[in-house]
Amino acid sequence: MATNVFINNQQPQPPTLVAVHSNQWSTGICDCFSDLDVCCFAFWNFPCFTCSTMSQFGESFCLPLLDMMFSTTSCIPPVSMSMRVAVRSRYGIQGDMTADCAYATFCNVCSWCQIAREIKRRKQTLTIINAQPAYTGVQQYDLELKPNFWFGYNIQDMSTTIPIFLTGLCFLLLKTTCCSSSRILVVPVDGSHWINMEVILRELHSRGHNITVLRSAKSWYIPSNSPIYTSMNVSMLEDEADKNYYNKMLQGVMECRRSLSFKRTFCQQHLITSMLAKGHKILARATATMLDDPVFMKKLQVAKFDLMLTDPALTIGVLLGSYLKLPMVYNVRWINTGEGHFTIAPSPVSYVPMSGSELHDQMDFLERTKNMLHYLHSVVEQHFIINPAYSDLFQRHFPPGTDLLSLQRAADIWLLRADFVFEFPRPTMPNVVYIGGFHCKKARPLPAELEAFMQSSGEHGVVIMSLGTFVSALPREVTEAIAAVFAQLPQKVVWRFLGEKPSSLGNNTLLVDWLPQNDILGHPKTRAFVAHGGTNGMYEAIYHGVPVLGLPLLFDQFDNLLRLKVRGAARVVEAKSLTKEDFLEALKDILETPSYRSNIQYLSLLHRDQPMSPMDTAIFWIEYVIRNKGAAHLQSAGFSLPWYSYFCLDVALLIMALIGVFVWASLILKNAFGFGYSKNQDMSTTIPIFLTGLCFLLLKTTTATVAGFR
């Protein structure tokens, strides 16, 4: 093929090709009538047309077939897009990757027509320009371009072949990750638990996963419509979603805490046990209703979910996930009768405080006795209160011998909302992953009105008060006392409050029905945080280094605040007997004693000093379970053992029997043949040896029993 070109006389360096007109496409993408035969060829035989065009460009003619091959899994045809990029690069045409992507995706045939027309026109006249200063005299020659091919590739055009291939390969790999998203079924717990579950769901959605959330039709926190998930509404029966239920229970707990210490403990335990009995009966009936509904279960089975993500405090997710045989990941802090560790990891009660005991890890004899009683009470609750609630359900829908604990322990990964900066050190297991504080993040700018209020505090700063979901639960006399104390402070106060405005409220206090807690705790003007001790708020206080004045009300809040108090980062006051004087003294102590702030800022430093953020850790392990269809290799074999084998009681019994046989045989032989010691020596040595060995074995058996709970 003869082509007219211009060449300089001087040739000190190899020449490079540049188009005569290099800034624009010679034809538009819709200029079909410029080459009607080309357009018709493209529409009637697109595969052959693309291969022919690619060959004319000097590339391997079969590359466009990759687009056809991956058309079912790729949203963007990578070779088509790469071809536009290569044509622009070779001919110096202006443009960007965004436009190339749009044309290749939505106007693929027309895009190839435009490329073919461009190649045809650009082959007419080229200029070879030397890198050295051009010679003024220019001579014209006729050259015949005969490209050399090697295995179908133009050796002169390897600079474009490699980018086309690599770009296409990258797009295919990326689309494999993005478009083949996983289907995740989520069964969350309402209330404050939903707040941190939603944080994980937003991150999973941003990574392309399809999420379905199972929610109560009466849910008061989980929205039915959301851009990040599809919801399935179910009836939970009765009134378990009633906000007033927790307020009523709070009043009962406050009455209990006004009693003497011994009576107070039993009163609180009775309230918790009553709540567990009622709650698990409701959950068992709700789960049975779902499993008995063939239409509902068929819908779940047809969806072919890849994972169950649930908070096991709501047993519905555990039961559904087990029934559907899905890999399971827990977003967990509490389960059944206490903190998640007590179900999945060894928990020696000699130094691991039980949930609700309000003890730390440095216990004396009486405290260890109290802790043991709490442990025994939790065992009784599990086996005589909780398990019987599900017996009928297991008989009708699960294999014989199934129990709730075995299903709960079968989860692949436990994402435990804990960090040993906050928790007391204790034994753990390989499938327990710690993500405490994963919902915390850097503070964002506050709304203009709130920012103006914060700045108006001057050098004194601002005190923040929030009780989370118990925002309206305090008795009237307590709110009046708190408002009166706030009015005496030089600091400004932002108080999340619902209900009738306290009469003693000062001009320095701003009442709001909602506040961006994470952002306001991270504000440089924040000096102290008055809180009820919820897990979310405690980790936000640690993350931003804000000292805490605790006002615990219910559940784990007493234990949470105790952990910060032991570390010198908080003070605790009792709502049951709160007076203005006590609250003012405690709040001034928090504001004026530097050690509280320095201690919690040290905790903040430790909490942030991790190789991987808690959120990234959580997402990694969720996707790990999806990729590997579970993580059974991380589960302990101890859970499959009967209790007597787990504690080696059968081995201890065998050793005791052997010792007994040995002693008995020794006595028989001595009496029969007179071997060994004299009569006096016999009774003075044989019996002490036997009794000593027996006591030792009994002591070891008791220690082993107390030392761990499966």
LOFI-246420 format. One record per residue (C-alpha): x, y, z. Coordinates in pm, whole numbers, plus 32768, in hexadecimal, padded with zeros to 4 digits. Each point is the difference from the previous one (the first is absolute). Last residue first. Layout:
 east north   up
    X     Y    Z
...
//
This chain:
 east north   up
 792D  76A7 9E26
 8022  808A 815D
 8156  7FF5 809A
 80C3  8017 8140
 7EEF  7F98 80F4
 7FED  7E9D 7F7E
 8178  7FE2 7FDF
 8033  8078 8164
 7EFC  7F0C 8086
 80A6  7EDF 7F4A
 8157  8068 807B
 7F85  8011 8168
 7F52  7EAE 7FE6
 813E  7F68 7F74
 80D5  808F 8118
 7F07  7F96 8109
 8004  7E98 7F7D
 817A  7FF5 7FF1
 801D  807F 8164
 7EF5  7F11 807D
 80AC  7ED2 7F63
 8157  805F 807E
 7F73  804D 815A
 7F54  7EA8 8005
 8134  7F3C 7F9C
 80F1  80A8 80EF
 7F7F  7FF1 8167
 7F16  7ED9 7FD3
 810E  7F20 7F6E
 8119  8077 80E2
 7F4B  7F83 8136
 7FB3  7EB3 7F5C
 8162  7FD3 7F88
 806A  8064 7EA5
 802A  7F40 7EC1
 7F8A  7EA2 7FC2
 7F45  7F36 810C
 7F7A  7F07 7F05
 7E85  801D 8019
 7FDB  8142 80C9
 810C  80AD 7F35
 7F77  7F84 7EB5
 7E9F  8070 8052
 8072  8158 8079
 80D6  8038 7ECC
 7EE3  7F92 7F1B
 7F16  80FD 80A3
 8101  8115 7FE0
 8041  7FAF 7E92
 7E8E  7FDC 7FB3
 7FBB  8154 809F
 811F  809F 7F41
 7F7C  7F6B 7EBC
 7EA0  807C 804C
 807E  815F 804B
 80C0  8003 7EB9
 7ECC  7F8B 7F41
 7F25  8108 80A6
 80FA  8111 7FA6
 7FFD  7F8B 7E95
 7E83  8003 7FFA
 8002  815B 809B
 80DE  807D 7EE6
 7F50  8156 8008
 7F9E  7FE8 7E90
 7FC4  7E8A 8023
 7F02  8030 8119
 7F58  811D 7F41
 7FCD  7F36 7EC3
 80F0  8060 7EE9
 7F91  80A9 7EBD
 8048  815D 8084
 8167  7FA3 804F
 8050  7FCE 7E91
 803F  8176 7FE2
 7F90  80B9 7EC9
 8105  80A9 7F23
 8000  7EF0 7EF4
 7E87  8030 7FDA
 8037  8151 7F59
 7EE2  8016 7F07
 7FC3  8007 7E8B
 816B  8060 7FBE
 7FB9  8142 7F46
 7ECE  8056 80D2
 80B3  7FB7 814A
 8127  80D9 7F94
 7F0F  8110 7F8E
 7F7A  801D 8162
 8160  7FE3 808A
 8087  811B 7F29
 7ED3  80DF 8044
 802F  7FE5 8178
 8176  8041 7FEF
 7FCC  812D 7F1E
 7F0A  808B 8100
 80E9  7FBA 8126
 811B  80BC 7F50
 8132  7F32 7FA8
 815E  8009 8097
 7F74  8090 8144
 8069  8131 80CC
 7EAB  80AB 800C
 7F91  7F54 8141
 8150  8036 80A9
 7FFC  8176 7FBA
 7E95  801A 806D
 8053  7F4B 8144
 8114  8101 8039
 7F02  8112 7FBA
 7F1F  7F5C 8103
 810E  8013 8108
 806A  8165 7FAC
 7E98  807B 8010
 7FB6  7F5E 814E
 8155  8063 808D
 7FC7  8173 7FC1
 7F07  8027 8120
 7F28  8137 7FC6
 7EEF  7F88 7F15
 7FD5  7E9F 808B
 800D  807C 8169
 7F0B  8117 7FAD
 7F0E  7EFA 7F79
 8020  7F25 8135
 7FCB  811F 80F4
 7ED8  8089 7F3C
 7F59  7EA9 7FEA
 8029  7FBA 8172
 7F80  8158 8069
 7ED8  7FFD 7F13
 7F90  7EAE 8082
 7FF6  7EAC 7F53
 7F76  7EDF 80CA
 7F82  7F10 7EF5
 80CC  80A4 7EEB
 8143  7F81 809A
 8142  80BD 7FB7
 8134  7F7D 7F4A
 814E  80A6 7FBA
 80CC  7FC5 7EC8
 815A  7FDE 7F63
 80C5  7F74 8127
 8028  7EA6 7F6A
 7F24  7F61 810C
 7EF6  8109 7FB4
 8008  7FAF 7E8C
 7FBF  7E91 8045
 7EF8  8052 8107
 7F49  80D1 7EFE
 7FD5  7ED2 7F20
 7F98  7F1B 811F
 7EEA  80EB 8075
 7F89  803A 7E9A
 7FE6  7E8D 7FB3
 7E8A  7FE8 804E
 7F5B  813C 8087
 801F  8166 8082
 8168  806F 8020
 8046  8176 8035
 8171  8018 7FAB
 80D0  813E 7FF8
 80EF  7FC1 7EE1
 814D  8091 7F91
 8020  804F 7E88
 8121  7F62 7F3C
 7F5F  7FF9 7EA5
 8016  7E86 7FD2
 7FC4  7FBA 8172
 7EC4  80D6 8007
 7F88  7F5C 7EBE
 8045  7EAB 809A
 7F32  8058 8132
 7EE2  808B 7F2E
 7FD8  7EC3 7F34
 8014  7F1D 8132
 7EF2  80B7 80C2
 8078  809F 8144
 7EE5  80EB 805C
 80C4  8135 7F98
 807B  8153 8079
 8122  8050 7F16
 8106  8101 805D
 80D1  811D 7F6A
 7F89  8025 7E98
 808E  813D 7F5D
 80ED  7F42 7F19
 7EDA  7F48 7F5D
 802B  7E86 7FED
 7EE7  7FC2 80F8
 7F23  80DD 7F25
 8048  7F34 7ECA
 7FC5  7EAC 809F
 7EC0  8073 80AC
 7F59  80A7 7ED6
 7EE0  8084 80D6
 7E8D  7FBA 801B
 7EDC  808B 80CB
 80CD  8131 805F
 8006  80CC 8142
 8108  8112 8012
 8076  805E 815D
 80B2  8146 8058
 7EBB  80BA 8043
 7FB4  7F19 8124
 7EF4  7EF2 8024
 7F62  7FF2 815B
 7E9D  7FD6 7F79
 8063  7EC9 7F3F
 7F69  7FF5 7E9D
 7EF7  7EF2 7FDD
 806B  7EDC 7F2A
 812D  7FAA 7F2C
 8167  8062 8047
 8155  7FF7 7F5B
 80B9  80FC 80D4
 8106  80F1 7F77
 8097  80C2 8123
 80D0  8141 8008
 810F  8012 8108
 8002  80F8 8121
 7F29  7F04 80BE
 7EE7  805A 80F0
 7EE6  7FCA 7F03
 8081  7E9F 7FBE
 7FC9  7FAC 816F
 7E96  8075 7FF5
 7FBE  7F38 7EC2
 808A  7EC4 80A3
 7F27  802A 8136
 7EC8  8040 7F2E
 804C  7ECF 7F28
 801D  7F28 813A
 7EB8  807D 8094
 7F46  7FB2 7EBC
 8075  7E97 7FF0
 80F5  7FAA 7EEB
 7F86  7F32 7ED6
 7FDC  8108 7EF2
 8150  7FD0 7F50
 8013  7E8F 8051
 8056  7FB3 7E93
 8142  80C5 8028
 8027  80A7 8153
 80AC  813A 7F81
 80B0  811E 80B0
 8118  80D3 7F69
 80C2  8102 80CB
 8091  8124 7F3A
 8139  80D6 8010
 8077  80F0 810B
 80EC  80BE 7F18
 7EE6  8096 7F33
 7EAD  7F55 800F
 7F80  80CB 7ED7
 80C2  7F1B 7F15
 7F25  7ED7 805D
 7EBF  80C8 7FCD
 8076  8076 7EAA
 8055  7E99 7FA0
 7EA3  7F8F 8067
 7F5A  810A 7F29
 80E2  7FB8 7ED4
 7FD5  7E86 8007
 813E  7F55 807A
 8131  7FBB 7F27
 806A  7E90 7FFA
 80B2  7F51 811D
 80EA  7EE5 7FA5
 7F67  7EA9 801A
 7F6B  7F10 80FD
 7F20  7EE3 7F89
 8118  7EFF 801F
 802C  8059 8170
 8032  7E98 8070
 8047  7F20 7ED5
 809C  7ECE 80A5
 7FF6  7EBD 7F37
 7FA4  7EBA 80AF
 8035  7ED4 7F1B
 8153  7FA7 8099
 7F7E  7FFC 8169
 802D  80E2 8132
 8088  7FFB 8161
 7FE1  8142 80D0
 8089  8163 8019
 7F05  80FB 8092
 7F47  80C0 7EF2
 803E  816C 7F9E
 815E  7FFC 7F68
 7FB0  7E92 7FD2
 7F12  8062 7EEA
 7E9B  7F84 7FE1
 7EE5  7FF1 7F04
 803D  7E91 7FB9
 7FF3  7F9A 7E93
 7FC9  7E8D 8042
 805B  7F37 7ECA
 7F87  7EAD 7F83
 7ECE  7FDC 80DD
 7FD6  7E9F 808A
 8002  807C 8169
 7EA0  808B 7FD9
 7F77  7EBA 7F72
 809D  7F31 8118
 7F7C  80F3 8106
 7E9B  7FF2 7F7C
 7FDC  7E87 8009
 7FE9  7EF2 7EF7
 7FEA  7E99 8080
 7F11  7F8C 7EF2
 801E  80B9 7EB4
 7F4F  8151 7FDE
 7EA5  807C 7F9D
 7EF5  7F5E 80D9
 80C4  7F8D 8131
 80DC  8135 7FFB
 7ED6  80EC 8007
 7F5B  7F3F 811D
 813D  8013 80D2
 8040  8172 7FBE
 7F7C  8098 8145
 8098  7EDA 80C0
 8161  807F 7FAB
 7FD1  815C 8094
 7F7D  7FC4 8161
 8089  7EB5 8085
 8148  7FCF 7F46
 806B  8166 7FBB
 7F6E  809D 8139
 8099  7EF1 80DE
 8154  8035 7F60
 7FDE  817A 802D
 7FB0  7FD1 8172
 8132  7F24 802A
 80DA  8112 7F6A
 7F67  810F 80DA
 8040  7F26 8131
 816A  7FD1 7F91
 802B  817A 7FE0
 7F7A  8036 815E
 80F7  7F00 8086
 8116  80A6 7F3C
 7F9C  814A 809D
 8008  7F67 815B
 815A  7F6F 7FC6
 809D  8139 7F6A
 7FD7  8064 7E94
 80F1  80B9 7F17
 7F4E  7FC9 7EB1
 7EEC  80FC 8042
 7EA6  7FCA 8095
 7EAB  8096 7FAE
 7F6E  7E9D 7FFE
 7F1A  804A 7EDC
 80CE  7F3C 7F06
 80F0  7F19 80B6
 8159  807C 8061
 8125  7F3A 7F6E
 8108  7FD2 8112
 7F98  7ECF 80CC
 7ED3  7FCA 7F1E
 80DB  7F58 7EFC
 7F4F  8040 7EB3
 8063  7F16 7EE6
 7F7B  8093 7EB9
 7EBF  7FE8 7F2E
 7ED7  802D 80EA
 80A2  80C9 8118
 80B5  80D7 7F02
 7EB6  8083 7F75
 7FA4  80C8 8137
 7ED6  7F89 80C8
 7ECD  7F27 8026
 7FA1  7FC5 7E94
 80FC  80C1 7F2D
 809C  8157 8028
 8114  80A9 7F38
 7FCC  7F7A 7EA3
 800B  8040 7E8C
 7FF5  7E8E 7FB5
 8064  7F5A 7EB9
 7F51  7ECC 7F75
 8033  7F1F 7ED3
 7EA1  7F9A 7F96
 7F5B  7EB0 8043
 7E9F  808D 7FCB
 7F92  7F72 8152
 8142  8074 80A6
 7FDC  8160 7F74
 7E93  800C 8066
 804C  7F8F 8164
 8126  80ED 8033
 7F46  8127 7F66
 7ECB  7FC2 80D7
 80D6  7FED 813C
 8009  817A 802C
 812B  803C 80E7
 80AA  7F3D 7EEB
 8032  813F 7F30
 7FF4  7F83 7E9B
 80B6  7FE2 7EB6
 7F8D  7ECA 7F41
 80CE  7FC4 7EC8
 7FF5  7F99 7E92
 7E88  8021 7FD5
 7F59  7F25 7EFC
 7ECB  80E0 7FD1
 7F35  7EC6 7FAD
 802F  7F83 8165
 7F89  8143 80A1
 7ECB  8016 7F21
 7FB4  7E91 803E
 800D  8044 8175
 7EFF  8118 7FE1
 7F16  7F34 7F24
 8020  7EC9 80DC
 7FA2  80BD 8141
 803D  7F0D 811F
 816C  806F 801A
 7F93  816A 8023
 7EF8  7FB9 8109
 80F6  7F23 80BD
 80F8  8121 8007
 7EFB  80EB 8093
 7F9A  7EFB 8103
 8169  7FCA 806C
 8043  8176 800D
 7ECF  8040 80DA
 805F  7EE6 80EE
 8163  8088 8005
 7F8B  815C 8065
 7F19  7F90 8119
 80FF  7F22 80A9
 8119  80F9 7FC9
 7F36  8120 8094
 7FA1  7F33 8131
 816C  7F9C 8030
 806F  816B 7FE8
 7F00  806E 8104
 805C  7EE3 80EC
 8172  804E 7FDA
 7FBE  816A 805A
 7F44  7F9F 813B
 8108  7F00 8061
 8117  8101 7FE9
 7F39  8110 80B2
 7FB0  7F1A 8125
 8171  7FCE 8049
 805C  8170 7FCC
 7EDF  8095 80C2
 7EDE  808C 7F35
 7FF7  8142 7F31
 809B  7F3C 7EE2
 7EC6  7F2C 7FE2
 7F22  8131 7FCD
 80EB  807C 7EF1
 7FEF  7EAC 7F57
 7E83  8006 8000
 7FF5  815D 7F69
 80EF  7F8E 7EF3
 7F1F  7ED8 7FB1
 7EE0  80EA 7FC0
 80DA  80D9 7F20
 8072  7ECB 7F47
 7E9B  7F93 7FB4
 7F9E  8165 7FA2
 80BD  7FE0 7EB8
 7F19  7EE9 7F8C
 80A9  7F1E 7F03
 7FC4  7EC6 80D2
 7E8D  804E 8005
 7F46  7EC5 7F96
 806C  7F4C 7EC3
 8147  802E 7F41
 7F51  8031 7EB2
 80ED  8008 7EDA
 8066  8111 7F0B
 8108  7FB5 7EFA
 80E1  8129 7FB2
 80DF  803F 7ED4
 8147  80AC 8056
 80DD  8131 7FC9
 7F06  80F8 7F6F
 7F12  7FCB 8126
 7E8B  7FC9 8029
 7F76  7F44 812D
 80CA  80CA 80F6
 809B  7F4A 812D
 7FD2  80CC 8140
 7E96  7FDA 8072
 7FBD  7EA9 7F69
 7E90  7FA1 7FFC
 8011  7F2D 7EC0
 8131  7F5E 809B
 812F  7FF6 7F21
 80B7  7F08 7F1F
 8104  80C5 7F3F
 806C  7F9A 7EA0
 8153  8077 7F87
 809D  7FEC 7EA6
 8178  8036 8016
 80AE  8103 7F26
 8115  807D 80E3
 7F3A  8137 805E
 7EE7  7F1A 8071
 80EB  7F4B 80EE
 806F  814C 8095
 7E9B  8074 802E
 7FA2  7EB1 8099
 8119  8019 80FF
 7F88  8155 8078
 7E9A  7F80 8006
 8065  7EF1 80F9
 8090  810E 80E3
 7EB9  80C1 8016
 7F2A  7EC5 7FFF
 8087  7F98 8154
 7F84  814D 808E
 7E97  7F9B 7FC7
 7F9E  7ED2 7F30
 80CE  7EC4 7FE3
 8070  7F9F 7EA3
 7FB0  7EDB 7F18
 80CD  8033 7EC3
 7FFB  7F24 7EC9
 812B  8040 7F1E
 8009  7FC6 7E88
 815E  8021 7F78
 806D  80E1 7EE4
 806C  7F6F 7EB0
 7FF9  8157 7F5E
 8115  80A5 80C4
 810B  7EF4 8024
 7FD8  7F60 7EAA
 7FDC  815F 7F77
 8156  8059 8084
 80A0  7ECB 7F6B
 7F61  803F 7EAD
 8063  816D 800A
 8166  7FA8 8058
 8015  7F05 7EE2
 7F7B  80FD 7F07
 80FB  8104 8073
 811B  7F02 7FEE
 7FA8  7F8F 7E9F
 7FC8  815B 7F73
 8137  8089 80AF
 80D4  7EE1 7F73
 7F86  8024 7E9B
 8034  8179 7FF9
 8179  8011 8033
 801C  7EB1 7F4D
 7FAB  80B7 7EBE
 8143  7FD1 7F3A
 7FFB  7E8B 804F
 7EA4  7FDF 7F6A
 7F67  7ED6 80AE
 7F79  7EC2 7F5B
 810F  7F1D 8089
 8107  80F6 7F88
 7FA0  80F6 7EF1
 80E1  80F4 7F43
 7F52  812E 7F70
 802D  8043 7E8F
 7FD6  8177 7FC7
 8057  8059 7E97
 80A7  8151 7FEF
 7FDB  8113 7EFD
 80ED  811E 8048
 7FE1  8178 8030
 812D  80DC 8056
 8009  810A 810C
 8105  8112 8016
 7FEE  80C4 8142
 80A6  7EF0 80C9
 7F45  7FC4 8143
 80AF  8027 814D
 8049  7EA0 8088
 7EE7  7F15 806E
 7FB3  7FB8 7E96
 7E9E  8022 7F80
 7F5C  7EF5 7F2B
 7EBE  808B 7F71
 7ED0  7F2C 7FA6
 7F03  801B 7EE4
 7EEE  7F08 7F97
 8004  7EFD 8114
 7F52  80F0 80EB
 7EC5  7FF4 7F2E
 7FCD  7E85 800C
 8064  7FE7 816E
 7F08  8114 8059
 7EE5  7F60 7F3B
 803B  7EB5 80B4
 8008  80AB 8157
 7EBB  80B8 7FB5
 7F5C  7EB9 7F98
 8083  7F59 8140
 7F61  8110 80D4
 7EBA  7FE3 7F3F
 7FF0  7E8E 8058
 8055  803D 8170
 7F1A  8125 803F
 7FA4  7FCD 8173
 8134  7F56 8091
 8115  805C 7F0B
 7F81  8166 7FE0
 7FE3  802E 817A
 8156  7F65 804A
 80AB  80D3 7EF6
 7F57  8138 8088
 807B  7FB4 8160
 815C  7FA0 7F88
 8042  8158 7F70
 801C  80AF 7EB2
 80F2  80AB 7F10
 8078  7F3F 7ED2
 8178  7FCB 7FE3
 7FE5  7EF7 7EEF
 80A2  7EE3 80BE
 7F71  805D 8157
 7EA2  8042 7F7E
 8000  7EB2 7F4A
 8086  7F4C 8136
 7EF8  809A 80E6
 7EEA  7FA7 7F0D
 8084  7E9B 7FEC
 8012  7FE7 817C
 7E8D  8054 8016
 7FA3  7EF7 7F02
 80EA  7F05 80A4
 7F68  803D 815A
 7E8E  7FDD 7FA5
 7F69  809D 813E
 7EF6  7F40 80C8
 80C7  7EBE 8000
 7F76  7EAE 806A
 7F23  7F91 7EE0
 80C7  80BA 7EF4
 8141  7F4E 8064
 8030  7F34 7EC2
 7F75  810B 7F17
 80EB  8107 808D
 8122  7F0A 7FE9
 7FA6  7FCD 7E91
 8080  8161 7FC3
 8168  7F7D 802D
 7FEA  7F06 7EDF
 808E  80E4 7EEF
 814E  8027 80B4
 805F  816B 7FD2
 807B  80C8 7ED5
 7EE1  80F8 7FF1
 7F83  7F50 7EC8
 7FF2  7EBE 80CB
 7F2D  80A7 810F
 7F12  8082 7EF8
 7FDB  7EA5 7F68
 7FC0  7F63 8156
 7EFE  810B 8050
 7F4D  7FCE 7EB4
 8001  7E84 801C
 7F59  8012 8157
 7F07  8112 7F91
 7F74  7F53 7ECE
 7EC0  80B5 7FA2
 8032  813F 80C8
 8171  8030 7FB1
 7FE3  7FAB 7E8E
 7EDF  80F3 7FDD
 80CA  8118 80A1
 8132  7FBA 7F2A
 7F2D  8006 7EC3
 7F65  814A 806C
 814F  80AC 8026
 7FBB  8172 803E
 7E93  7FA1 802C
 8046  7F78 815C
 807E  814A 808D
 7F76  7FAC 815D
 814F  7FDE 80B3
 8080  813A 7F5B
 8106  8000 7EF2
 8170  806B 7FEB
 8025  7FD8 8178
 80B1  812E 808F
 815C  8071 806D
 80F6  7F54 7F18
 7FE0  8099 7EA7
 813F  7F96 7F4C
 801A  7EC8 80D4
 814B  7FB8 80AE
 80EE  7EE1 7FBB
 8150  7FF1 80AF
 815C  8006 7F5D
 8137  7F4A 8078
 811B  80F1 8050
 8115  80AF 7F32
 7F32  7FFA 7EC1
 8025  814F 7F4B
 7F4E  8017 7EB0
 7EA7  801E 809B
 7EE2  7F1D 7F8A
 7EA8  8043 7F6D
 7F0C  7EE5 7FBB
 7F23  7F94 7EDA
 7F87  7E99 8022
 802C  7ED3 7F1D
 7F63  7EBA 8073
//
